[in-house]
Amino acid sequence: MGAIEFHFEDFEPGRVFTLASAEVTAEAIIAFAAEFDPQPMHLSEEAGKASILGGLSASGWHTASLFMRMMYDGWLARSSSEGSPGIEFMEWKKPVLAGDTLSGRSTVIEARALRSKPGIGLVKFLHEVENQHGTVVMRGENPIMMRLRTPSNVMAEVQA
């Protein structure tokens, strides 16, 4: 892990962070599905084409895992993240097919310092993952806890 570039104070509402891109291969779709989600449309091109998905498609959970790596590589690795208390919602909007290239963004919705955890703030994000055609394939919202760069100054403002 490299140097921390983003602390709580850097996550102003409206700020957009770019996700890294990810190539989705047939081999990766099948390997993930074989271990975690062995539904036919995730295991073979033929079954995928016979389904409403139109081809060999990644499990939604595979897409979520790819998103997590895209977020980590895009900006999270350079943040003061202390983890997340959960996911508020996740939607799989369109199939992710073998050969797709994914990209996207994380947009700050709100940020607030936590009274219960001095030195930590909670940043809520809207995440959107798109395929190479610009079609949103996954959306989600979740808060992430971030360490403050200057905890005493921000906490004094929160308590005022």
Secondary structure, DSSP 8 states (H G I E B T S, - for coil): -----B-GGG--TT-EEE---EE--HHHHHHHHHHH---GGGT-HHHHHHSTT-SSB--HHHHHHHHHHHHHHHTGGGB-B---S--SEEEE-S--BTT-EEEEEEEEEEEEE-SSSTTEEEEEEEEEEE-TTS-EEEEEEEEEEEE-SSHHHHHHHHH-
